[in-house]
Amino acid sequence: MIITIDGTAGSGKGTLAKSIAKELNCVYLDTGLLYRAVAKSLLQNNIDPKNQEQAIKHAQNLDYSLLESKDLRTEEVSNGASIVASIGEVRTALLEYQRNFSKNLPKDRTGVVLDGRDTGSVVCPDADVKFFIDIPVETRARRRVEQYTENNIQTNYDEILQTMKERDARDASRDVAPMIAPKNALILKDPTLTIEETKNLALNHIKTTMQ
Ligand code: DC
């Protein structure tokens, strides 16, 4: 069973994907981490993520142990990831890893859950169940500020809102594998649902689809 969850920045894809994977005994891949690892690899070598030639080189020779890095979620890495993700050759270099992951399932697991921007449209177009999350950017920015505040990280709502809008626009407008709601995806866009309610709705949808 392959389940894909795509959607906008900070929409809660990861939280939903992890909880579904746990509930259904699936393995989980956060595909955004791959783009973040490429950005990190560039930044730690003082290379601008806009340098296409270097971005391609770093994606093709990616040290996958970087996926374990602790600081892949900084604003700098997030923006860098969105920039390198618009380069076709970077995407091609990361595609095989994602497809292999979805095909080589450990025997004791029932399926795989992937989250990202193109997992239902490009990485696994034949996935069994697809979701697309798109809640208002103001809600997402507010939640991000709350997370930072809880972790004692200084933050500014207007800046977060602005960078989220820029990332969404870049992710949705690029020529290669833009962020789109895949055909047949269940679209989750109600910002009033709690994490638990969203999870239950998704699990019911999976149950009905797989019957
Ligand atoms: O899901 P995320 O915010 O961690 O992703 C970081 C960036 O990576 C995002 O701005 C766009 C890119 N990305 C992508 O283009 N395709 C994916 N499948 C996952 C992420």
py3Dmol code that shows the C-alpha trace and the ligand (Angstrom):
import py3Dmol

protein = """\
ATOM      1  CA  MET A   1       0.000   0.000   0.000  1.00  0.00           C
ATOM      2  CA  ILE A   2       1.394   3.382  -1.023  1.00  0.00           C
ATOM      3  CA  ILE A   3      -0.054   6.555   0.508  1.00  0.00           C
ATOM      4  CA  THR A   4       1.041  10.016  -0.621  1.00  0.00           C
ATOM      5  CA  ILE A   5       0.473  13.308   1.186  1.00  0.00           C
ATOM      6  CA  ASP A   6       1.374  16.469  -0.703  1.00  0.00           C
ATOM      7  CA  GLY A   7       0.717  20.077   0.155  1.00  0.00           C
ATOM      8  CA  THR A   8       1.900  23.533   0.988  1.00  0.00           C
ATOM      9  CA  ALA A   9       4.694  24.560   3.379  1.00  0.00           C
ATOM     10  CA  GLY A  10       3.868  24.074   7.052  1.00  0.00           C
ATOM     11  CA  SER A  11       0.470  22.533   6.316  1.00  0.00           C
ATOM     12  CA  GLY A  12       0.919  19.618   8.731  1.00  0.00           C
ATOM     13  CA  LYS A  13       1.725  17.003   6.065  1.00  0.00           C
ATOM     14  CA  GLY A  14       4.540  15.573   8.154  1.00  0.00           C
ATOM     15  CA  THR A  15       2.474  15.295  11.324  1.00  0.00           C
ATOM     16  CA  LEU A  16      -0.347  13.558   9.437  1.00  0.00           C
ATOM     17  CA  ALA A  17       2.016  11.280   7.502  1.00  0.00           C
ATOM     18  CA  LYS A  18       3.862  10.164  10.637  1.00  0.00           C
ATOM     19  CA  SER A  19       0.690   9.414  12.584  1.00  0.00           C
ATOM     20  CA  ILE A  20      -0.868   7.461   9.704  1.00  0.00           C
ATOM     21  CA  ALA A  21       2.345   5.507   9.176  1.00  0.00           C
ATOM     22  CA  LYS A  22       2.450   4.588  12.876  1.00  0.00           C
ATOM     23  CA  GLU A  23      -1.222   3.599  12.970  1.00  0.00           C
ATOM     24  CA  LEU A  24      -1.002   1.424   9.836  1.00  0.00           C
ATOM     25  CA  ASN A  25       2.475  -0.039  10.447  1.00  0.00           C
ATOM     26  CA  CYS A  26       3.906   1.704   7.383  1.00  0.00           C
ATOM     27  CA  VAL A  27       7.360   3.119   6.746  1.00  0.00           C
ATOM     28  CA  TYR A  28       7.542   6.880   6.289  1.00  0.00           C
ATOM     29  CA  LEU A  29       9.595   9.097   3.995  1.00  0.00           C
ATOM     30  CA  ASP A  30       9.668  12.879   4.333  1.00  0.00           C
ATOM     31  CA  THR A  31      10.795  13.683   0.756  1.00  0.00           C
ATOM     32  CA  GLY A  32      11.340  17.358   1.635  1.00  0.00           C
ATOM     33  CA  LEU A  33      14.356  16.252   3.689  1.00  0.00           C
ATOM     34  CA  LEU A  34      16.161  15.291   0.476  1.00  0.00           C
ATOM     35  CA  TYR A  35      15.859  18.832  -0.914  1.00  0.00           C
ATOM     36  CA  ARG A  36      16.766  20.219   2.488  1.00  0.00           C
ATOM     37  CA  ALA A  37      19.879  17.985   2.574  1.00  0.00           C
ATOM     38  CA  VAL A  38      20.990  19.324  -0.833  1.00  0.00           C
ATOM     39  CA  ALA A  39      20.512  22.899   0.400  1.00  0.00           C
ATOM     40  CA  LYS A  40      22.414  22.129   3.598  1.00  0.00           C
ATOM     41  CA  SER A  41      25.226  20.509   1.639  1.00  0.00           C
ATOM     42  CA  LEU A  42      25.598  23.714  -0.417  1.00  0.00           C
ATOM     43  CA  LEU A  43      25.257  26.125   2.492  1.00  0.00           C
ATOM     44  CA  GLN A  44      27.821  24.329   4.640  1.00  0.00           C
ATOM     45  CA  ASN A  45      30.283  24.789   1.766  1.00  0.00           C
ATOM     46  CA  ASN A  46      29.358  28.495   1.473  1.00  0.00           C
ATOM     47  CA  ILE A  47      27.695  27.944  -1.920  1.00  0.00           C
ATOM     48  CA  ASP A  48      24.579  29.913  -2.860  1.00  0.00           C
ATOM     49  CA  PRO A  49      21.638  27.500  -3.481  1.00  0.00           C
ATOM     50  CA  LYS A  50      20.912  29.556  -6.612  1.00  0.00           C
ATOM     51  CA  ASN A  51      24.137  28.206  -8.149  1.00  0.00           C
ATOM     52  CA  GLN A  52      22.498  25.634 -10.439  1.00  0.00           C
ATOM     53  CA  GLU A  53      25.651  23.838 -11.541  1.00  0.00           C
ATOM     54  CA  GLN A  54      26.756  23.260  -7.949  1.00  0.00           C
ATOM     55  CA  ALA A  55      23.231  22.352  -6.804  1.00  0.00           C
ATOM     56  CA  ILE A  56      23.067  19.599  -9.441  1.00  0.00           C
ATOM     57  CA  LYS A  57      26.526  18.319  -8.464  1.00  0.00           C
ATOM     58  CA  HIS A  58      25.589  18.232  -4.765  1.00  0.00           C
ATOM     59  CA  ALA A  59      22.305  16.433  -5.520  1.00  0.00           C
ATOM     60  CA  GLN A  60      23.996  13.842  -7.729  1.00  0.00           C
ATOM     61  CA  ASN A  61      26.651  13.168  -5.089  1.00  0.00           C
ATOM     62  CA  LEU A  62      24.436  13.662  -2.072  1.00  0.00           C
ATOM     63  CA  ASP A  63      25.719  12.328   1.220  1.00  0.00           C
ATOM     64  CA  TYR A  64      22.478  10.734   2.430  1.00  0.00           C
ATOM     65  CA  SER A  65      23.693  10.765   6.016  1.00  0.00           C
ATOM     66  CA  LEU A  66      22.882  14.506   5.866  1.00  0.00           C
ATOM     67  CA  LEU A  67      19.214  13.456   6.149  1.00  0.00           C
ATOM     68  CA  GLU A  68      19.970  12.888   9.822  1.00  0.00           C
ATOM     69  CA  SER A  69      21.235  16.473  10.378  1.00  0.00           C
ATOM     70  CA  LYS A  70      19.552  18.318  13.196  1.00  0.00           C
ATOM     71  CA  ASP A  71      19.393  21.737  11.550  1.00  0.00           C
ATOM     72  CA  LEU A  72      17.508  20.986   8.329  1.00  0.00           C
ATOM     73  CA  ARG A  73      14.487  23.055   9.411  1.00  0.00           C
ATOM     74  CA  THR A  74      16.029  26.520   9.695  1.00  0.00           C
ATOM     75  CA  GLU A  75      14.511  29.281   7.537  1.00  0.00           C
ATOM     76  CA  GLU A  76      17.764  29.461   5.554  1.00  0.00           C
ATOM     77  CA  VAL A  77      17.703  25.748   4.693  1.00  0.00           C
ATOM     78  CA  SER A  78      13.930  25.865   3.987  1.00  0.00           C
ATOM     79  CA  ASN A  79      14.394  28.615   1.426  1.00  0.00           C
ATOM     80  CA  GLY A  80      17.458  26.954  -0.063  1.00  0.00           C
ATOM     81  CA  ALA A  81      15.493  23.695  -0.418  1.00  0.00           C
ATOM     82  CA  SER A  82      12.704  25.444  -2.291  1.00  0.00           C
ATOM     83  CA  ILE A  83      15.269  27.053  -4.626  1.00  0.00           C
ATOM     84  CA  VAL A  84      17.184  23.847  -5.471  1.00  0.00           C
ATOM     85  CA  ALA A  85      13.865  21.982  -5.852  1.00  0.00           C
ATOM     86  CA  SER A  86      13.033  24.075  -8.912  1.00  0.00           C
ATOM     87  CA  ILE A  87      16.016  22.626 -10.828  1.00  0.00           C
ATOM     88  CA  GLY A  88      15.027  19.666 -13.030  1.00  0.00           C
ATOM     89  CA  GLU A  89      18.356  17.824 -12.765  1.00  0.00           C
ATOM     90  CA  VAL A  90      18.270  18.095  -8.960  1.00  0.00           C
ATOM     91  CA  ARG A  91      14.820  16.486  -8.951  1.00  0.00           C
ATOM     92  CA  THR A  92      15.956  13.714 -11.300  1.00  0.00           C
ATOM     93  CA  ALA A  93      18.947  12.961  -9.076  1.00  0.00           C
ATOM     94  CA  LEU A  94      16.662  12.522  -6.034  1.00  0.00           C
ATOM     95  CA  LEU A  95      13.867  10.612  -7.760  1.00  0.00           C
ATOM     96  CA  GLU A  96      15.493   7.187  -7.775  1.00  0.00           C
ATOM     97  CA  TYR A  97      16.044   7.219  -4.012  1.00  0.00           C
ATOM     98  CA  GLN A  98      12.361   8.055  -3.445  1.00  0.00           C
ATOM     99  CA  ARG A  99      11.101   5.390  -5.857  1.00  0.00           C
ATOM    100  CA  ASN A 100      13.423   2.754  -4.400  1.00  0.00           C
ATOM    101  CA  PHE A 101      12.225   3.632  -0.941  1.00  0.00           C
ATOM    102  CA  SER A 102       8.596   3.171  -1.957  1.00  0.00           C
ATOM    103  CA  LYS A 103       9.274  -0.144  -3.692  1.00  0.00           C
ATOM    104  CA  ASN A 104      11.570  -1.868  -1.211  1.00  0.00           C
ATOM    105  CA  LEU A 105       9.335  -2.395   1.733  1.00  0.00           C
ATOM    106  CA  PRO A 106      10.562  -4.346   4.800  1.00  0.00           C
ATOM    107  CA  LYS A 107       8.607  -7.624   5.038  1.00  0.00           C
ATOM    108  CA  ASP A 108       7.039  -6.810   8.397  1.00  0.00           C
ATOM    109  CA  ARG A 109       5.482  -3.529   7.196  1.00  0.00           C
ATOM    110  CA  THR A 110       2.152  -3.022   5.420  1.00  0.00           C
ATOM    111  CA  GLY A 111       3.007  -0.050   3.274  1.00  0.00           C
ATOM    112  CA  VAL A 112       4.715   3.253   2.802  1.00  0.00           C
ATOM    113  CA  VAL A 113       3.647   6.846   3.439  1.00  0.00           C
ATOM    114  CA  LEU A 114       5.451   9.632   1.575  1.00  0.00           C
ATOM    115  CA  ASP A 115       4.975  13.345   2.022  1.00  0.00           C
ATOM    116  CA  GLY A 116       6.140  16.225  -0.153  1.00  0.00           C
ATOM    117  CA  ARG A 117       5.015  18.267  -3.139  1.00  0.00           C
ATOM    118  CA  ASP A 118       4.998  15.766  -6.021  1.00  0.00           C
ATOM    119  CA  THR A 119       4.798  12.354  -4.338  1.00  0.00           C
ATOM    120  CA  GLY A 120       1.318  11.631  -5.719  1.00  0.00           C
ATOM    121  CA  SER A 121       1.872  13.250  -9.110  1.00  0.00           C
ATOM    122  CA  VAL A 122       5.440  12.268 -10.070  1.00  0.00           C
ATOM    123  CA  VAL A 123       7.180  10.004  -7.531  1.00  0.00           C
ATOM    124  CA  CYS A 124       4.334   7.498  -7.090  1.00  0.00           C
ATOM    125  CA  PRO A 125       1.612   8.318  -9.647  1.00  0.00           C
ATOM    126  CA  ASP A 126       0.126   4.842  -9.040  1.00  0.00           C
ATOM    127  CA  ALA A 127      -0.187   5.306  -5.277  1.00  0.00           C
ATOM    128  CA  ASP A 128      -3.234   3.637  -3.695  1.00  0.00           C
ATOM    129  CA  VAL A 129      -4.392   6.640  -1.691  1.00  0.00           C
ATOM    130  CA  LYS A 130      -3.489  10.296  -2.228  1.00  0.00           C
ATOM    131  CA  PHE A 131      -4.035  13.376  -0.085  1.00  0.00           C
ATOM    132  CA  PHE A 132      -3.408  17.054  -0.703  1.00  0.00           C
ATOM    133  CA  ILE A 133      -3.374  19.479   2.228  1.00  0.00           C
ATOM    134  CA  ASP A 134      -3.930  23.156   1.572  1.00  0.00           C
ATOM    135  CA  ILE A 135      -4.969  25.258   4.544  1.00  0.00           C
ATOM    136  CA  PRO A 136      -4.752  29.081   4.521  1.00  0.00           C
ATOM    137  CA  VAL A 137      -1.235  30.503   4.670  1.00  0.00           C
ATOM    138  CA  GLU A 138      -2.165  32.775   7.602  1.00  0.00           C
ATOM    139  CA  THR A 139      -3.081  29.718   9.715  1.00  0.00           C
ATOM    140  CA  ARG A 140       0.164  27.987   8.758  1.00  0.00           C
ATOM    141  CA  ALA A 141       2.277  31.052   9.560  1.00  0.00           C
ATOM    142  CA  ARG A 142       0.543  31.476  12.917  1.00  0.00           C
ATOM    143  CA  ARG A 143       1.201  27.826  13.831  1.00  0.00           C
ATOM    144  CA  ARG A 144       4.857  28.152  12.799  1.00  0.00           C
ATOM    145  CA  VAL A 145       5.259  31.215  15.037  1.00  0.00           C
ATOM    146  CA  GLU A 146       3.680  29.263  17.933  1.00  0.00           C
ATOM    147  CA  GLN A 147       6.137  26.386  17.371  1.00  0.00           C
ATOM    148  CA  TYR A 148       9.124  28.752  17.355  1.00  0.00           C
ATOM    149  CA  THR A 149       7.865  30.567  20.440  1.00  0.00           C
ATOM    150  CA  GLU A 150       7.434  27.250  22.292  1.00  0.00           C
ATOM    151  CA  ASN A 151      11.056  26.463  21.460  1.00  0.00           C
ATOM    152  CA  ASN A 152      12.228  29.917  22.578  1.00  0.00           C
ATOM    153  CA  ILE A 153      13.225  30.888  19.036  1.00  0.00           C
ATOM    154  CA  GLN A 154      12.769  34.568  18.276  1.00  0.00           C
ATOM    155  CA  THR A 155      10.402  35.062  15.387  1.00  0.00           C
ATOM    156  CA  ASN A 156       8.305  37.523  13.430  1.00  0.00           C
ATOM    157  CA  TYR A 157       4.844  36.668  12.037  1.00  0.00           C
ATOM    158  CA  ASP A 158       5.053  39.001   9.016  1.00  0.00           C
ATOM    159  CA  GLU A 159       8.422  37.626   7.942  1.00  0.00           C
ATOM    160  CA  ILE A 160       7.258  34.008   8.317  1.00  0.00           C
ATOM    161  CA  LEU A 161       4.078  34.779   6.368  1.00  0.00           C
ATOM    162  CA  GLN A 162       6.039  36.441   3.594  1.00  0.00           C
ATOM    163  CA  THR A 163       8.595  33.610   3.211  1.00  0.00           C
ATOM    164  CA  MET A 164       5.849  30.964   3.267  1.00  0.00           C
ATOM    165  CA  LYS A 165       4.035  32.801   0.478  1.00  0.00           C
ATOM    166  CA  GLU A 166       7.253  32.996  -1.523  1.00  0.00           C
ATOM    167  CA  ARG A 167       8.002  29.292  -1.040  1.00  0.00           C
ATOM    168  CA  ASP A 168       4.464  28.266  -1.999  1.00  0.00           C
ATOM    169  CA  ALA A 169       4.593  30.442  -5.117  1.00  0.00           C
ATOM    170  CA  ARG A 170       7.992  29.033  -6.119  1.00  0.00           C
ATOM    171  CA  ASP A 171       6.941  25.420  -5.434  1.00  0.00           C
ATOM    172  CA  ALA A 172       3.680  25.803  -7.376  1.00  0.00           C
ATOM    173  CA  SER A 173       4.971  27.765 -10.349  1.00  0.00           C
ATOM    174  CA  ARG A 174       8.175  25.909 -11.253  1.00  0.00           C
ATOM    175  CA  ASP A 175       8.301  24.156 -14.638  1.00  0.00           C
ATOM    176  CA  VAL A 176       9.309  20.718 -13.320  1.00  0.00           C
ATOM    177  CA  ALA A 177       7.054  18.715 -11.025  1.00  0.00           C
ATOM    178  CA  PRO A 178       5.220  21.729  -9.588  1.00  0.00           C
ATOM    179  CA  MET A 179       3.206  21.293  -6.424  1.00  0.00           C
ATOM    180  CA  ILE A 180      -0.288  20.293  -7.530  1.00  0.00           C
ATOM    181  CA  ALA A 181      -3.191  18.375  -6.098  1.00  0.00           C
ATOM    182  CA  PRO A 182      -2.931  15.000  -7.871  1.00  0.00           C
ATOM    183  CA  LYS A 183      -5.977  13.628  -9.642  1.00  0.00           C
ATOM    184  CA  ASN A 184      -8.105  11.543  -7.250  1.00  0.00           C
ATOM    185  CA  ALA A 185      -6.466  13.078  -4.175  1.00  0.00           C
ATOM    186  CA  LEU A 186      -8.630  13.824  -1.173  1.00  0.00           C
ATOM    187  CA  ILE A 187      -8.157  17.546  -0.542  1.00  0.00           C
ATOM    188  CA  LEU A 188      -7.901  18.548   3.117  1.00  0.00           C
ATOM    189  CA  LYS A 189      -8.434  22.282   3.502  1.00  0.00           C
ATOM    190  CA  ASP A 190     -10.428  22.843   6.664  1.00  0.00           C
ATOM    191  CA  PRO A 191      -8.181  24.836   9.072  1.00  0.00           C
ATOM    192  CA  THR A 192     -10.540  24.232  12.005  1.00  0.00           C
ATOM    193  CA  LEU A 193      -9.892  20.467  12.150  1.00  0.00           C
ATOM    194  CA  THR A 194      -7.620  19.287  14.955  1.00  0.00           C
ATOM    195  CA  ILE A 195      -4.679  16.970  14.308  1.00  0.00           C
ATOM    196  CA  GLU A 196      -6.724  14.063  15.683  1.00  0.00           C
ATOM    197  CA  GLU A 197      -9.756  14.884  13.514  1.00  0.00           C
ATOM    198  CA  THR A 198      -7.612  15.151  10.387  1.00  0.00           C
ATOM    199  CA  LYS A 199      -5.973  11.825  11.187  1.00  0.00           C
ATOM    200  CA  ASN A 200      -9.326  10.083  11.676  1.00  0.00           C
ATOM    201  CA  LEU A 201     -10.713  11.552   8.475  1.00  0.00           C
ATOM    202  CA  ALA A 202      -7.646  10.360   6.562  1.00  0.00           C
ATOM    203  CA  LEU A 203      -7.750   6.877   8.122  1.00  0.00           C
ATOM    204  CA  ASN A 204     -11.435   6.510   7.205  1.00  0.00           C
ATOM    205  CA  HIS A 205     -10.678   7.555   3.652  1.00  0.00           C
ATOM    206  CA  ILE A 206      -7.840   5.004   3.429  1.00  0.00           C
ATOM    207  CA  LYS A 207     -10.110   2.265   4.813  1.00  0.00           C
ATOM    208  CA  THR A 208     -12.876   3.034   2.321  1.00  0.00           C
ATOM    209  CA  THR A 209     -10.498   3.304  -0.625  1.00  0.00           C
ATOM    210  CA  MET A 210      -8.697   0.030   0.181  1.00  0.00           C
ATOM    211  CA  GLN A 211     -11.894  -1.999   0.616  1.00  0.00           C
TER     212      GLN A 211
END
"""
ligand_1 = """\
20
DC
O 8.082 19.597 2.758
P 9.233 20.578 3.085
O 8.750 21.928 3.498
O 10.208 20.002 4.060
O 10.040 20.751 1.683
C 11.127 21.626 1.560
C 11.207 22.114 0.119
O 11.516 21.017 -0.729
C 9.907 22.705 -0.422
O 9.917 24.118 -0.421
C 9.810 22.209 -1.832
C 10.753 21.050 -1.914
N 10.078 19.766 -2.129
C 9.761 19.431 -3.421
O 9.940 20.231 -4.332
N 9.231 18.208 -3.675
C 8.990 17.339 -2.696
N 8.475 16.139 -2.978
C 9.283 17.692 -1.357
C 9.828 18.925 -1.107
"""
view = py3Dmol.view(width=600, height=400)
view.addModel(protein, "pdb")
view.setStyle({"model": 0}, {"cartoon": {"style": "trace"}})
view.addModel(ligand_1, "xyz")
view.setStyle({"model": 1}, {"stick": {}})
view.zoomTo()
view.show()
